Amino acid sequence: MRNKKPVIAITIGDSAGIGLEIIKKALAHQDNSKALFLVIGEKVKCKPGVVSAASGKAAIGCIKTAVDLIKRGKADALVTAPINKEAAGLAGFKFPGHTEYLAYLTGTKKFAMMLAVDKLRVVLATRHIALKDVAKRLNSRQIYDAIILTSATLKKYFKIKNPKIAVCALNPHAGENGLFSDEEKRIIMPAIRNAARTIKNITGPMAADALFYRAYRGEFDAEIAMYHDQGLIPLKMAGRDSAVNITLGLPFIRTSPAHGTAFDIAGKGIADPSSMIEAIKLAMKMTHG
């Protein structure tokens, strides 16, 4: 019979990285009276800091195991330690990262990546794609979906009744009325107008430098960035060591630390667990509602 306390599944990520180390350290800071923790790993021969297909395969297998447990009602939420994309690729992994793989495993069609720290909650309209491809691949549907998912998440899990959402422009100075290209008028504004039919308090498109200055001062509840570094540079400046990644749109809660496998310090016992601590705490908070 299931314990009434929520069960948080935690995958160890790539065995050659810092995943298991930061999990051990992070669990020492958690309140066991509020949740149970199920650490999912696979014993594999590998050397700390060395890329291998074996550790990549094991990491991907642990994610699938965790999702299966949640589907079967054996766990309530998922926290993932970092995987190494090169190692995963050597094992035949065809996805850009955790986010896309979790969407695939759950049949989720609309999903987004939110990263949160301090006063910032940044959602990415596009994720791991080359900068030169952003303008070509950006579309109104992506931005609209990101706004809708963000609003729903803030209402359900963060208890913000009428979230204030700011949307970044793509180009410097928000395009200067077409002087620096027209993505703002052609792609971003239609998405905002469409979302505004059902959601209040949407601002944008706004030049990213001005937007994040105002966001850090607490003017918005979340920010929609058009590409990876546009959103993650200000976020990690605000609090790299305690930032948390949240996948929006999944049928369960998923969080993770907002850093990689740190192969350069793996096995040395010096990894900072702050981001993992916050990822577990946030998963617990979101699960409790």
N, C-alpha and C positions, 0 to 999 in steps of 0.2 A: 504494500500500500504506500502511495507516494507521500512523502513528508510534505507538510504544508508550506515549508520554506521553499522558495524558488531554487532551482538547480541551475547554476551557471556553468556551462561547458567551456573549457579553456583549452584551445589547441596550442601545442608547443612550437609550431612553426618549423623552420628549418633547423634540424638537430645540430648543424655546424655553426649556427648563429647564437645569439644571446637569449633566445626565447625562454628556454627552461630556467636560466638564471634569473631573469627578471620576473618570471612567474613565481618562483620560490620566494623571492624578496617581497613581491607585491602581496602575496597571500599572508605574509606575516603582519601586514597592515590592515587586513580586512576583519570585519565583524562577523564571526561565524554564527551569531545568533540570528542574523537576518537572511542568510543564504547558505546553501551548500555548494561546494566547488568540485567539479569533476574535470580533472586534468587529463587530456587525451594526447598520448604520444605513442611512438613506435620505436622500439629499439633498433638502431641501425648503425653499422660501422662507418664512421666518418671522422675526419680530423677537424677540430675547431678552425673556422675561417677558410676552409677549403671547399670549393664548389664541387658537388658530385650529384650524379643522377640518382643515387640511392637516397640521399637525404631529401632531394627534391620530390621523389616519388612518395616517400614516407609522409612528407608534409601535406601533400595533396590528399593522400589517403586519410589522414587525420581529419581534414576538413569534411570529407564525405561522411566519415563515421559520425562526426558531431552533428551534421545536418540530419542524418538518419535517426540519431537518438532524439533529436527535437521533434521530428516527424512522428516518432513512436510515443511521444509524451514522456520521455525519460529525462529531458532537460527543457529549460524554459528560455534560455538566452545563450548567446555565443559570444565569447571573447577570443580573438585570434592573435597569436604572436606572429611576427613577420615571417613571410616566406621569401626565398631568394628566387627571383624570376629567371635567372640563368639556370640555376639548378633544376627548377621546375620544368623549364623548357627542354633540358636534356632528358627529362623523364617523359616527354611527350605532351606536356601541358600546353594547351593552345589558347589560353585566355590571358588578357593583359594583367590580371591580378585577382585578388580575393573577390572584389566587388562583382565582377562579371561572372565568376565561377559560381558564387552563391546564388546569383540571379538564375543562372542556368540550372542549378540543382533544384531550385524551388519553382521553376517555371514563371519567374517574375519578369514581366515585360517592361514595366516602368520603374526605374530605380535611380538613385543618385547617391553621391558621396558627400557627406557633410563632415567637416573638421571643426572641432570646437575647442576653444580655450579662452578663459577669462571672459571678456565681453564679446568675443567674436564667435559667430557660427557661420562658417563659409561653406556654401554648396557649389559644386562644380558642374557647369553645363556640359563641358567636355572633360575627359579625364586624361588618360595616358596616351596622348597623340603628339606627334611632332608639331612644334610651333608653326612651321610653314604650312601645315595642313588645317590649322584651326579655322581660318576664314572660309575655307572650302567646305568643311564638314559641319560647321555650325548651322543650326536651323531653328526656326521658331518653335517647332514642336519640342525640341530638347529643352529650350529655355522655359517654355510654358510648363512642361512636366516638372522641371526643377522647382519652379515657383509653387505649384500645387502640392508637391510632395513635402516641400519645406514647411508650408503653411500647416498642412495636416500633422506633421511631426511636432511642430512647436505647440500646437493646440493639444494633442493627445498626450505627449510625453513630458513637455516642459510647462504645461498648464498656462500657456499664454493665450488669452481669449481672442485678442485681435492683434496678431503679430505684425510688426513693422518690418517689411522686407525691402531691401535696397538691391537694385540690379545694376551691375557694372556695364559700362560701355566696353566695346572691344578696342576701339582706337583711341589715341591720345586726344584729350579735350572732347571726348564723345563724338569725334569725327568732324567737329567744326562745321556742322550743316553740310556735310558731304565733301568738304575740302580734303579730309584725310580718309576717304572711302565712305561707303554708304551702308555698312552693316547695321548701324544703329537704326536708321530709318526703315531699311528693307527687311531686317530679320528680328531685331530685338524689340522695337516698339510694337509690332503686331502681337508678339508673345505677351507683352505687358498688358496691352489693351484687352486681349482675350482673357487673361487671368483676372483682370480687374472687374470682369463681369460678375465674378463670384467672391473675390477676395478684396478687402479694403487695405489701405495703407501700403501700397506698392510705390516705391520711388525709383525713377530711372528712365532711360539709361543714363548713368552718371559716370563721369571720368573716375577711373579706379583710384587715382591718388587722392582725390577729394573725398570719395566715398569711404575709403578705409580710415582716413583721418577722423571723419565724423562717426564711423562705426566704433572706433576705439574709444571715443568719448561717450559711447552708450546710446547713440541716437536710434539704432536699429536692433532688431532681434535676430536678424540673419541677413547674410549677403550672398547674392548669386554672382559667382565669377564665371567669366567666359572660358577660361582655360586654366590649366593646372597651376602654373607659377604665379599667375595674376592673383590668385587667392591664397596660395600657400606661403608666398614670401612674407606678406604682412602678418599672416597667422603665426608663422614660426618665429618671426621677430617678437611677437607679443608673448609667446610662451612655448617654445619648441619642446622643452623637456616634459611638459604636462599636457600637450595637445592630445585629443582623442578623435579617432576616425569612427564615424557612424554610417552604416548603410541604410539609406531610406528606401522604403517600398517593399522590403522583405516581409514575409509573414511572421517573422520573429525579430527580436532585438539582436543586433550584431554591432559590437564595438571592437576597436583595436587600438594599440598605441600608434601614434602618428610618426613612426620612424621605421627604419629598415632592420635588417638582420645584424648589422654592425660586425661584419666578419673581421674587421681590423682589431677588435678588442675581444672577440669570442674566446672563451676559455680562460680569461684573465681575472675574472671575478670582480670587475670594476664597472660593470654596466649599471646605468642609472635606471631604476625601476619606476620613476615618477609617472611616466606616461601610461605604463601598464596598471599602476595603482589607480589612476584616474579612469582608465578604460573599464576596469572591474567595478569601481564605485558607480560609474554612470550606468553600466548594465544593470546593476542592482537597483538603482534609483528608478530607471525606466521600467523595470519589471514590476516593482512595487506600485508604480503609478503614483 
